Amino acid sequence: MAQIYKGAWTGSEGQLLGDDGEFESNALFWLSKIDHLENDQIAEALKRCESKVKDEAESGKDSFPPSYAQFLGYAESASKDRKGIKSARQAYQEAVDNYSRSGSPSWSHMVVYTAAKATGSYRLKTEVEAKSWPVFRENYNDALAKFRAGERLDALPKLESKPEPPKLETTKKQRNKSARPHLDQLKELLK
């Protein structure tokens, strides 16, 4: 960002590293806010920042760095251009939700399913996010790269159709017979 905004970046956000070579608190804050983003999302956000600087320079205006929230907005708009493919964070949440609830999982895309399968249902159900998220993210990025390269991924599992329970055909005589003890009991109560 300092390359795009020059002194305006360090003026508003400060230096990235302190004199001791450690990240400054504001840099750590930004890193925590963008940690969930994919590389292509960050690249897209940086392109948008650069484009904005060029446009403003052409019109004689000064450019100011985006807030972290604006930067996230730029990055997340890149996710919307993926044609139905979720961000790694959204895919992770889908995988956790699918393995945490009872019933048949519902997968939005084979990339999500492939990453979830590679990560493992046990890990997604039982491990804390700090442990399972990095593993899933790596598997998701691998699956996404394979998908974009046209490689074959795991096919989505077919939804199992549960057979209808057999319908019990009862005759009027059978219904009356099963209801008789209840009616007799009601009559006794009403006496």
Z-matrix of the N, CA and C atoms (Angstrom, degrees):
N
C 1 1.446
C 2 1.530 1 109.95
N 3 1.322 2 115.61 1 -32.39
C 4 1.458 3 118.34 2 179.18
C 5 1.527 4 110.41 3 -65.08
N 6 1.350 5 117.07 4 -30.69
C 7 1.458 6 119.71 5 177.88
C 8 1.530 7 110.93 6 -69.59
N 9 1.307 8 117.55 7 -31.84
C 10 1.463 9 121.34 8 -179.18
C 11 1.531 10 110.77 9 -81.55
N 12 1.328 11 116.19 10 -45.95
C 13 1.464 12 120.39 11 -171.83
C 14 1.521 13 114.62 12 -101.53
N 15 1.315 14 116.42 13 -6.51
C 16 1.479 15 121.82 14 179.48
C 17 1.534 16 110.49 15 54.51
N 18 1.310 17 117.55 16 -131.13
C 19 1.461 18 121.76 17 -175.68
C 20 1.518 19 113.76 18 -65.81
N 21 1.334 20 117.77 19 -22.52
C 22 1.465 21 119.51 20 179.91
C 23 1.526 22 110.53 21 -64.90
N 24 1.330 23 116.46 22 -31.81
C 25 1.469 24 119.16 23 179.30
C 26 1.525 25 111.02 24 -70.25
N 27 1.323 26 116.55 25 -51.91
C 28 1.461 27 118.62 26 -178.68
C 29 1.522 28 111.06 27 -68.79
N 30 1.331 29 116.91 28 -27.37
C 31 1.457 30 119.80 29 176.78
C 32 1.515 31 112.43 30 -67.12
N 33 1.333 32 117.02 31 -35.54
C 34 1.463 33 119.22 32 -178.55
C 35 1.523 34 112.89 33 -96.35
N 36 1.324 35 117.38 34 -32.83
C 37 1.463 36 119.93 35 -174.39
C 38 1.526 37 113.85 36 -109.31
N 39 1.309 38 117.45 37 -13.99
C 40 1.459 39 120.25 38 -179.65
C 41 1.526 40 111.75 39 85.30
N 42 1.314 41 114.57 40 179.61
C 43 1.456 42 120.82 41 179.67
C 44 1.529 43 109.60 42 -74.36
N 45 1.319 44 115.63 43 150.90
C 46 1.453 45 121.45 44 177.46
C 47 1.532 46 110.51 45 -71.07
N 48 1.338 47 115.61 46 -45.78
C 49 1.463 48 120.92 47 -178.55
C 50 1.524 49 110.37 48 -116.07
N 51 1.315 50 114.67 49 143.81
C 52 1.457 51 120.10 50 176.41
C 53 1.521 52 110.46 51 -83.54
N 54 1.309 53 115.99 52 179.21
C 55 1.465 54 121.24 53 178.95
C 56 1.523 55 112.05 54 -61.33
N 57 1.329 56 116.10 55 -26.92
C 58 1.457 57 120.33 56 -179.57
C 59 1.531 58 113.04 57 -83.59
N 60 1.338 59 116.31 58 1.31
C 61 1.465 60 120.39 59 179.84
C 62 1.520 61 114.37 60 83.66
N 63 1.314 62 117.87 61 1.40
C 64 1.467 63 122.65 62 179.21
C 65 1.523 64 109.42 63 -93.07
N 66 1.353 65 115.40 64 154.54
C 67 1.458 66 119.54 65 176.24
C 68 1.523 67 109.87 66 -63.10
N 69 1.321 68 115.38 67 139.78
C 70 1.462 69 121.04 68 174.30
C 71 1.532 70 108.41 69 -75.84
N 72 1.324 71 116.22 70 160.86
C 73 1.471 72 120.72 71 -175.60
C 74 1.532 73 112.23 72 -60.16
N 75 1.334 74 117.80 73 -38.05
C 76 1.459 75 119.23 74 -179.41
C 77 1.529 76 111.18 75 -68.06
N 78 1.331 77 116.69 76 -35.53
C 79 1.461 78 120.35 77 176.36
C 80 1.528 79 109.94 78 -65.86
N 81 1.320 80 117.20 79 -41.75
C 82 1.469 81 120.82 80 177.56
C 83 1.521 82 111.22 81 -63.47
N 84 1.334 83 115.95 82 -37.35
C 85 1.463 84 120.07 83 177.36
C 86 1.531 85 110.60 84 -61.01
N 87 1.342 86 116.12 85 -49.02
C 88 1.465 87 120.39 86 179.50
C 89 1.528 88 110.36 87 -61.11
N 90 1.312 89 116.97 88 -43.68
C 91 1.471 90 120.12 89 179.72
C 92 1.526 91 111.56 90 -60.20
N 93 1.321 92 116.39 91 -39.75
C 94 1.469 93 118.95 92 178.76
C 95 1.525 94 111.52 93 -66.90
N 96 1.322 95 116.94 94 -32.85
C 97 1.464 96 120.61 95 -178.48
C 98 1.530 97 112.88 96 -75.97
N 99 1.330 98 116.93 97 -30.10
C 100 1.479 99 119.24 98 -176.80
C 101 1.524 100 112.44 99 -104.44
N 102 1.327 101 117.93 100 4.68
C 103 1.464 102 122.35 101 -176.50
C 104 1.525 103 113.03 102 -56.49
N 105 1.318 104 118.40 103 -34.67
C 106 1.465 105 121.96 104 -176.08
C 107 1.528 106 113.15 105 -79.22
N 108 1.327 107 117.85 106 -9.78
C 109 1.465 108 120.88 107 -176.16
C 110 1.523 109 111.65 108 -76.24
N 111 1.311 110 115.00 109 149.03
C 112 1.463 111 121.86 110 174.50
C 113 1.525 112 108.43 111 -83.73
N 114 1.328 113 115.73 112 160.75
C 115 1.467 114 120.14 113 -179.56
C 116 1.528 115 112.17 114 -58.03
N 117 1.340 116 116.95 115 -41.16
C 118 1.463 117 118.65 116 -178.47
C 119 1.524 118 111.54 117 -68.77
N 120 1.321 119 117.74 118 -28.19
C 121 1.460 120 120.63 119 176.76
C 122 1.534 121 109.94 120 -70.15
N 123 1.314 122 116.62 121 -42.50
C 124 1.471 123 120.54 122 178.23
C 125 1.523 124 109.60 123 -64.38
N 126 1.321 125 116.52 124 -43.26
C 127 1.469 126 120.13 125 179.11
C 128 1.527 127 110.51 126 -60.86
N 129 1.331 128 117.06 127 -41.43
C 130 1.466 129 120.95 128 179.24
C 131 1.523 130 110.77 129 -64.70
N 132 1.324 131 116.99 130 -41.70
C 133 1.467 132 120.63 131 179.11
C 134 1.529 133 110.40 132 -63.87
N 135 1.320 134 117.08 133 -41.05
C 136 1.468 135 120.08 134 178.22
C 137 1.529 136 111.22 135 -65.12
N 138 1.333 137 117.02 136 -38.61
C 139 1.478 138 120.28 137 176.29
C 140 1.525 139 110.45 138 -61.38
N 141 1.335 140 116.31 139 -41.16
C 142 1.464 141 119.81 140 179.56
C 143 1.523 142 110.92 141 -65.22
N 144 1.324 143 116.94 142 -39.83
C 145 1.474 144 120.58 143 177.26
C 146 1.527 145 109.75 144 -62.41
N 147 1.322 146 115.82 145 -46.73
C 148 1.461 147 120.86 146 -178.82
C 149 1.530 148 111.08 147 -62.00
N 150 1.314 149 115.98 148 -42.28
C 151 1.460 150 120.94 149 179.23
C 152 1.531 151 110.95 150 -63.38
N 153 1.335 152 115.54 151 -40.54
C 154 1.461 153 120.22 152 179.13
C 155 1.528 154 110.80 153 -63.76
N 156 1.335 155 117.08 154 -41.39
C 157 1.458 156 121.60 155 178.95
C 158 1.530 157 109.86 156 -62.51
N 159 1.328 158 117.14 157 -44.60
C 160 1.477 159 121.01 158 179.64
C 161 1.525 160 111.07 159 -61.50
N 162 1.341 161 115.92 160 -46.30
C 163 1.470 162 120.41 161 -179.54
C 164 1.525 163 111.28 162 -60.76
N 165 1.335 164 116.14 163 -43.67
C 166 1.454 165 119.46 164 -178.66
C 167 1.525 166 111.43 165 -70.19
N 168 1.337 167 117.29 166 -34.46
C 169 1.469 168 120.73 167 178.43
C 170 1.523 169 110.32 168 -65.75
N 171 1.338 170 116.30 169 -39.04
C 172 1.469 171 120.57 170 179.29
C 173 1.524 172 111.57 171 -65.34
N 174 1.319 173 116.73 172 -30.93
C 175 1.463 174 119.53 173 179.68
C 176 1.525 175 112.00 174 -95.22
N 177 1.332 176 117.38 175 7.85
C 178 1.460 177 121.34 176 175.63
C 179 1.511 178 115.08 177 78.46
N 180 1.308 179 118.27 178 16.27
C 181 1.470 180 121.58 179 -179.73
C 182 1.525 181 109.98 180 -97.54
N 183 1.327 182 115.11 181 155.36
C 184 1.466 183 120.65 182 173.19
C 185 1.522 184 108.49 183 -82.98
N 186 1.321 185 115.73 184 145.22
C 187 1.464 186 120.94 185 177.59
C 188 1.513 187 110.54 186 -102.08
N 189 1.304 188 114.95 187 142.38
C 190 1.450 189 120.20 188 176.81
C 191 1.521 190 108.74 189 -121.47
N 192 1.319 191 117.11 190 143.52
C 193 1.468 192 120.06 191 -179.32
C 194 1.527 193 110.63 192 -63.15
N 195 1.324 194 116.48 193 150.73
C 196 1.462 195 119.05 194 177.57
C 197 1.531 196 110.47 195 -74.55
N 198 1.305 197 115.30 196 157.73
C 199 1.461 198 119.34 197 170.01
C 200 1.530 199 106.57 198 -72.31
N 201 1.309 200 117.24 199 167.80
C 202 1.463 201 118.23 200 178.15
C 203 1.532 202 110.16 201 -61.65
N 204 1.335 203 117.44 202 -34.50
C 205 1.470 204 120.63 203 -179.64
C 206 1.533 205 110.86 204 -66.47
N 207 1.324 206 117.52 205 -40.31
C 208 1.464 207 119.95 206 176.08
C 209 1.529 208 110.11 207 -64.71
N 210 1.328 209 116.69 208 -41.84
C 211 1.456 210 120.92 209 179.40
C 212 1.530 211 110.07 210 -61.00
N 213 1.336 212 116.87 211 -43.08
C 214 1.466 213 120.35 212 176.95
C 215 1.528 214 110.77 213 -61.03
N 216 1.323 215 115.85 214 -40.06
C 217 1.465 216 119.37 215 177.39
C 218 1.515 217 111.84 216 -61.06
N 219 1.337 218 117.31 217 -42.29
C 220 1.466 219 120.79 218 176.78
C 221 1.529 220 110.04 219 -61.31
N 222 1.333 221 116.18 220 -44.52
C 223 1.464 222 120.90 221 -176.86
C 224 1.521 223 111.43 222 -67.95
N 225 1.307 224 116.38 223 -41.78
C 226 1.458 225 119.71 224 -176.48
C 227 1.520 226 111.87 225 -72.72
N 228 1.326 227 117.20 226 -23.77
C 229 1.465 228 118.26 227 174.64
C 230 1.523 229 109.94 228 -66.77
N 231 1.333 230 116.89 229 -25.30
C 232 1.469 231 120.07 230 176.05
C 233 1.522 232 109.99 231 -66.74
N 234 1.337 233 117.64 232 -31.90
C 235 1.461 234 121.16 233 178.93
C 236 1.520 235 111.17 234 -65.08
N 237 1.328 236 116.60 235 -33.84
C 238 1.458 237 120.29 236 -177.92
C 239 1.521 238 111.37 237 -69.73
N 240 1.330 239 116.76 238 -20.00
C 241 1.454 240 120.72 239 179.82
C 242 1.527 241 112.69 240 -87.04
N 243 1.314 242 117.45 241 5.87
C 244 1.461 243 120.69 242 -175.69
C 245 1.530 244 113.01 243 -86.90
N 246 1.302 245 118.09 244 5.66
C 247 1.460 246 123.36 245 176.83
C 248 1.531 247 112.88 246 55.02
N 249 1.305 248 115.60 247 61.58
C 250 1.453 249 120.65 248 173.88
C 251 1.511 250 115.32 249 88.17
N 252 1.303 251 118.80 250 -6.22
C 253 1.452 252 120.52 251 178.88
C 254 1.523 253 107.77 252 -90.32
N 255 1.308 254 115.23 253 127.44
C 256 1.460 255 120.82 254 -176.07
C 257 1.520 256 111.46 255 -77.96
N 258 1.324 257 115.05 256 160.99
C 259 1.455 258 119.68 257 171.49
C 260 1.530 259 106.83 258 -68.84
N 261 1.307 260 116.78 259 162.22
C 262 1.466 261 120.91 260 -179.65
C 263 1.522 262 110.51 261 -59.46
N 264 1.329 263 117.43 262 -38.83
C 265 1.461 264 121.16 263 -179.51
C 266 1.529 265 110.69 264 -64.86
N 267 1.330 266 117.24 265 -44.58
C 268 1.468 267 121.03 266 178.45
C 269 1.533 268 110.52 267 -64.21
N 270 1.332 269 115.54 268 -40.84
C 271 1.468 270 120.31 269 179.48
C 272 1.526 271 110.66 270 -64.84
N 273 1.322 272 116.40 271 -40.33
C 274 1.468 273 120.89 272 178.04
C 275 1.526 274 109.80 273 -60.02
N 276 1.319 275 116.33 274 -46.35
C 277 1.461 276 119.95 275 -179.17
C 278 1.527 277 110.59 276 -62.52
N 279 1.330 278 116.97 277 -39.92
C 280 1.463 279 120.69 278 177.50
C 281 1.526 280 110.39 279 -61.67
N 282 1.328 281 116.88 280 -44.32
C 283 1.465 282 120.91 281 -179.03
C 284 1.527 283 111.02 282 -63.43
N 285 1.327 284 116.64 283 -45.34
C 286 1.464 285 120.24 284 178.88
C 287 1.529 286 109.91 285 -62.26
N 288 1.320 287 116.80 286 -45.12
C 289 1.463 288 120.83 287 179.34
C 290 1.524 289 111.11 288 -60.85
N 291 1.331 290 116.61 289 -43.92
C 292 1.463 291 120.18 290 -178.59
C 293 1.517 292 111.93 291 -63.44
N 294 1.318 293 117.49 292 -40.32
C 295 1.453 294 119.76 293 -178.09
C 296 1.523 295 113.00 294 -84.10
N 297 1.319 296 118.07 295 -13.80
C 298 1.460 297 121.09 296 -178.37
C 299 1.519 298 112.98 297 -89.37
N 300 1.298 299 117.16 298 -23.93
C 301 1.465 300 118.82 299 -177.39
C 302 1.529 301 109.79 300 -99.46
N 303 1.306 302 114.61 301 158.47
C 304 1.461 303 118.67 302 177.82
C 305 1.525 304 108.91 303 -82.36
N 306 1.289 305 115.76 304 160.13
C 307 1.456 306 120.70 305 -178.94
C 308 1.511 307 111.60 306 99.34
N 309 1.305 308 115.70 307 -177.73
C 310 1.460 309 121.23 308 -178.18
C 311 1.516 310 110.76 309 -77.14
N 312 1.343 311 116.95 310 132.02
C 313 1.463 312 119.21 311 177.08
C 314 1.527 313 111.55 312 -66.66
N 315 1.298 314 115.56 313 152.39
C 316 1.455 315 121.39 314 178.03
C 317 1.528 316 107.42 315 -121.75
N 318 1.331 317 116.86 316 112.88
C 319 1.461 318 121.90 317 -175.03
C 320 1.512 319 110.48 318 -100.99
N 321 1.335 320 116.42 319 133.87
C 322 1.461 321 121.45 320 -179.26
C 323 1.528 322 112.11 321 -78.99
N 324 1.323 323 116.76 322 -25.55
C 325 1.468 324 119.72 323 -175.49
C 326 1.519 325 109.25 324 -160.34
N 327 1.321 326 116.47 325 150.81
C 328 1.460 327 120.41 326 -179.98
C 329 1.532 328 112.11 327 -64.77
N 330 1.317 329 118.28 328 -24.73
C 331 1.468 330 120.63 329 177.29
C 332 1.530 331 109.45 330 -65.68
N 333 1.323 332 116.90 331 -42.89
C 334 1.464 333 121.29 332 179.32
C 335 1.525 334 109.49 333 -64.71
N 336 1.331 335 116.87 334 -45.19
C 337 1.458 336 121.42 335 -179.65
C 338 1.524 337 111.36 336 -62.74
N 339 1.330 338 117.47 337 -44.26
C 340 1.461 339 121.69 338 -179.46
C 341 1.521 340 110.81 339 -61.59
N 342 1.328 341 116.74 340 -43.56
C 343 1.464 342 120.60 341 179.09
C 344 1.526 343 111.29 342 -66.56
N 345 1.322 344 116.28 343 -40.96
C 346 1.465 345 120.20 344 179.63
C 347 1.526 346 110.43 345 -65.03
N 348 1.320 347 116.42 346 -42.69
C 349 1.460 348 121.12 347 179.59
C 350 1.532 349 110.67 348 -63.35
N 351 1.337 350 116.70 349 -41.94
C 352 1.466 351 120.88 350 179.34
C 353 1.531 352 111.24 351 -66.74
N 354 1.325 353 116.96 352 -33.38
C 355 1.464 354 121.31 353 179.84
C 356 1.520 355 110.82 354 -75.07
N 357 1.317 356 115.91 355 -38.11
C 358 1.462 357 121.02 356 177.98
C 359 1.510 358 112.74 357 100.80
N 360 1.319 359 114.95 358 133.73
C 361 1.465 360 119.74 359 -178.18
C 362 1.523 361 111.32 360 -65.12
N 363 1.322 362 117.33 361 -37.07
C 364 1.467 363 119.84 362 -179.18
C 365 1.528 364 110.82 363 -61.62
N 366 1.328 365 115.36 364 -46.22
C 367 1.476 366 119.90 365 -179.87
C 368 1.526 367 110.31 366 -62.21
N 369 1.328 368 117.34 367 -44.84
C 370 1.463 369 120.74 368 -178.04
C 371 1.522 370 112.14 369 -66.94
N 372 1.333 371 116.66 370 -30.92
C 373 1.463 372 120.06 371 -179.56
C 374 1.518 373 113.27 372 -82.10
N 375 1.333 374 117.02 373 -32.85
C 376 1.460 375 118.62 374 -168.33
C 377 1.521 376 115.60 375 -111.49
N 378 1.329 377 117.92 376 -29.64
C 379 1.459 378 118.74 377 -175.31
C 380 1.526 379 111.27 378 -82.46
N 381 1.320 380 114.65 379 150.99
C 382 1.464 381 119.48 380 176.14
C 383 1.529 382 108.47 381 -67.52
N 384 1.308 383 115.26 382 156.02
C 385 1.465 384 120.78 383 -176.28
C 386 1.526 385 112.12 384 -57.95
N 387 1.316 386 117.27 385 -36.12
C 388 1.463 387 120.70 386 -178.51
C 389 1.534 388 111.50 387 -59.19
N 390 1.334 389 117.04 388 -26.57
C 391 1.466 390 120.68 389 178.62
C 392 1.527 391 112.30 390 -95.78
N 393 1.327 392 116.97 391 -41.99
C 394 1.470 393 119.38 392 -174.16
C 395 1.529 394 113.32 393 -80.61
N 396 1.340 395 117.79 394 -31.54
C 397 1.463 396 120.98 395 -177.40
C 398 1.530 397 112.38 396 -61.68
N 399 1.338 398 120.74 397 -49.51
C 400 1.471 399 119.04 398 -179.18
C 401 1.530 400 113.02 399 -60.72
N 402 1.329 401 116.68 400 -36.72
C 403 1.470 402 120.27 401 178.72
C 404 1.525 403 109.62 402 -67.04
N 405 1.339 404 116.10 403 -46.87
C 406 1.462 405 119.54 404 178.73
C 407 1.525 406 110.97 405 -61.06
N 408 1.331 407 117.38 406 -45.24
C 409 1.467 408 120.90 407 -177.86
C 410 1.531 409 110.89 408 -58.21
N 411 1.327 410 116.65 409 -42.70
C 412 1.463 411 119.79 410 178.55
C 413 1.528 412 110.60 411 -64.52
N 414 1.322 413 116.81 412 -44.35
C 415 1.469 414 120.75 413 178.21
C 416 1.525 415 111.31 414 -63.82
N 417 1.332 416 116.30 415 -38.47
C 418 1.462 417 120.17 416 179.33
C 419 1.528 418 110.99 417 -65.90
N 420 1.322 419 116.42 418 -45.08
C 421 1.465 420 119.52 419 179.05
C 422 1.527 421 111.17 420 -62.48
N 423 1.347 422 116.96 421 -38.33
C 424 1.469 423 120.73 422 176.38
C 425 1.528 424 110.53 423 -63.37
N 426 1.339 425 116.03 424 -47.18
C 427 1.468 426 120.26 425 -179.29
C 428 1.523 427 111.08 426 -63.92
N 429 1.327 428 116.52 427 -39.53
C 430 1.464 429 120.77 428 179.61
C 431 1.533 430 110.60 429 -65.49
N 432 1.325 431 116.69 430 -41.15
C 433 1.465 432 120.61 431 178.45
C 434 1.531 433 109.97 432 -63.34
N 435 1.319 434 117.02 433 -41.81
C 436 1.476 435 120.67 434 178.16
C 437 1.521 436 110.56 435 -63.90
N 438 1.330 437 116.16 436 -42.84
C 439 1.458 438 120.57 437 179.75
C 440 1.526 439 111.03 438 -61.01
N 441 1.336 440 115.57 439 -46.11
C 442 1.465 441 120.01 440 -179.28
C 443 1.529 442 111.84 441 -66.70
N 444 1.335 443 116.20 442 -27.72
C 445 1.463 444 120.40 443 178.53
C 446 1.529 445 111.55 444 -84.36
N 447 1.316 446 116.50 445 -1.55
C 448 1.454 447 120.60 446 178.00
C 449 1.516 448 114.12 447 83.12
N 450 1.331 449 116.72 448 11.94
C 451 1.464 450 119.73 449 178.97
C 452 1.520 451 110.16 450 -75.50
N 453 1.291 452 114.96 451 158.38
C 454 1.457 453 121.85 452 -178.63
C 455 1.536 454 110.32 453 -77.87
N 456 1.324 455 116.49 454 134.20
C 457 1.460 456 122.55 455 177.68
C 458 1.517 457 109.13 456 -113.38
N 459 1.318 458 115.19 457 171.47
C 460 1.455 459 119.99 458 176.15
C 461 1.527 460 109.43 459 -62.11
N 462 1.306 461 115.35 460 132.65
C 463 1.468 462 119.65 461 178.38
C 464 1.526 463 109.05 462 -71.43
N 465 1.301 464 115.38 463 146.92
C 466 1.462 465 119.81 464 176.97
C 467 1.522 466 108.45 465 -63.34
N 468 1.334 467 116.56 466 138.85
C 469 1.462 468 117.86 467 178.76
C 470 1.523 469 110.26 468 -66.92
N 471 1.304 470 114.18 469 145.17
C 472 1.465 471 118.66 470 177.22
C 473 1.520 472 108.44 471 -74.14
N 474 1.310 473 114.30 472 137.84
C 475 1.458 474 118.53 473 177.46
C 476 1.517 475 108.64 474 -69.91
N 477 1.317 476 114.24 475 129.00
C 478 1.449 477 118.76 476 179.28
C 479 1.514 478 108.52 477 -77.05
N 480 1.308 479 114.94 478 127.49
C 481 1.457 480 117.35 479 175.79
C 482 1.518 481 107.25 480 -91.61
N 483 1.302 482 115.28 481 125.02
C 484 1.455 483 120.23 482 -178.86
C 485 1.520 484 108.48 483 -79.90
N 486 1.312 485 115.94 484 133.40
C 487 1.465 486 117.65 485 179.87
C 488 1.527 487 110.29 486 -65.75
N 489 1.292 488 114.19 487 145.61
C 490 1.463 489 120.07 488 177.23
C 491 1.520 490 108.30 489 -65.81
N 492 1.321 491 117.77 490 138.22
C 493 1.466 492 118.21 491 175.65
C 494 1.527 493 108.68 492 -65.08
N 495 1.293 494 116.10 493 144.89
C 496 1.467 495 117.74 494 -177.99
C 497 1.525 496 110.59 495 -61.82
N 498 1.294 497 113.92 496 137.92
C 499 1.459 498 118.96 497 178.34
C 500 1.514 499 108.02 498 -82.61
N 501 1.303 500 113.99 499 129.31
C 502 1.450 501 118.77 500 179.61
C 503 1.517 502 108.55 501 -89.77
N 504 1.276 503 113.56 502 117.34
C 505 1.464 504 118.93 503 177.16
C 506 1.525 505 107.47 504 -86.22
N 507 1.293 506 115.90 505 114.82
C 508 1.457 507 119.38 506 178.46
C 509 1.516 508 108.82 507 -115.03
N 510 1.288 509 113.17 508 143.11
C 511 1.457 510 118.29 509 177.88
C 512 1.526 511 108.87 510 -89.25
N 513 1.300 512 115.63 511 166.99
C 514 1.461 513 120.52 512 179.10
C 515 1.524 514 109.89 513 -61.78
N 516 1.317 515 116.56 514 -37.69
C 517 1.457 516 121.45 515 -179.65
C 518 1.544 517 109.85 516 -63.25
N 519 1.374 518 116.68 517 -41.00
C 520 1.462 519 120.34 518 179.51
C 521 1.528 520 111.05 519 -66.64
N 522 1.330 521 115.97 520 -41.64
C 523 1.470 522 119.33 521 179.52
C 524 1.530 523 110.73 522 -63.77
N 525 1.335 524 116.08 523 -43.04
C 526 1.468 525 120.13 524 179.06
C 527 1.528 526 110.55 525 -62.77
N 528 1.322 527 116.51 526 -40.36
C 529 1.458 528 121.15 527 -179.47
C 530 1.532 529 111.12 528 -64.22
N 531 1.347 530 117.14 529 -41.31
C 532 1.459 531 119.35 530 -179.43
C 533 1.533 532 111.41 531 -74.75
N 534 1.323 533 117.79 532 -25.74
C 535 1.457 534 121.19 533 -179.39
C 536 1.535 535 111.77 534 -83.92
N 537 1.345 536 118.31 535 -22.36
C 538 1.470 537 122.33 536 -174.61
C 539 1.525 538 112.95 537 -54.72
N 540 1.353 539 120.62 538 -47.61
C 541 1.468 540 118.70 539 -178.91
C 542 1.538 541 112.37 540 -61.79
N 543 1.326 542 116.96 541 -35.36
C 544 1.466 543 120.28 542 179.73
C 545 1.528 544 110.98 543 -69.33
N 546 1.320 545 116.20 544 -39.37
C 547 1.468 546 119.41 545 177.85
C 548 1.520 547 111.10 546 -66.17
N 549 1.332 548 116.61 547 -40.36
C 550 1.460 549 120.60 548 178.90
C 551 1.535 550 110.03 549 -63.04
N 552 1.324 551 115.89 550 -39.49
C 553 1.463 552 120.41 551 -179.99
C 554 1.537 553 110.29 552 -65.89
N 555 1.345 554 116.86 553 -39.73
C 556 1.470 555 120.81 554 178.27
C 557 1.532 556 110.44 555 -64.71
N 558 1.325 557 116.00 556 -40.47
C 559 1.470 558 119.09 557 179.80
C 560 1.520 559 111.26 558 -61.25
N 561 1.341 560 115.69 559 -40.71
C 562 1.460 561 119.96 560 178.60
C 563 1.519 562 111.50 561 -62.97
N 564 1.342 563 116.08 562 -40.07
C 565 1.458 564 120.12 563 -179.65
C 566 1.531 565 111.98 564 -67.31
N 567 1.314 566 117.17 565 -32.82
C 568 1.450 567 121.24 566 -176.67
C 569 1.545 568 112.90 567 -81.67
N 570 1.298 569 119.92 568 -11.91
C 571 1.462 570 122.40 569 -179.60
C 572 1.496 571 111.78 570 -69.28
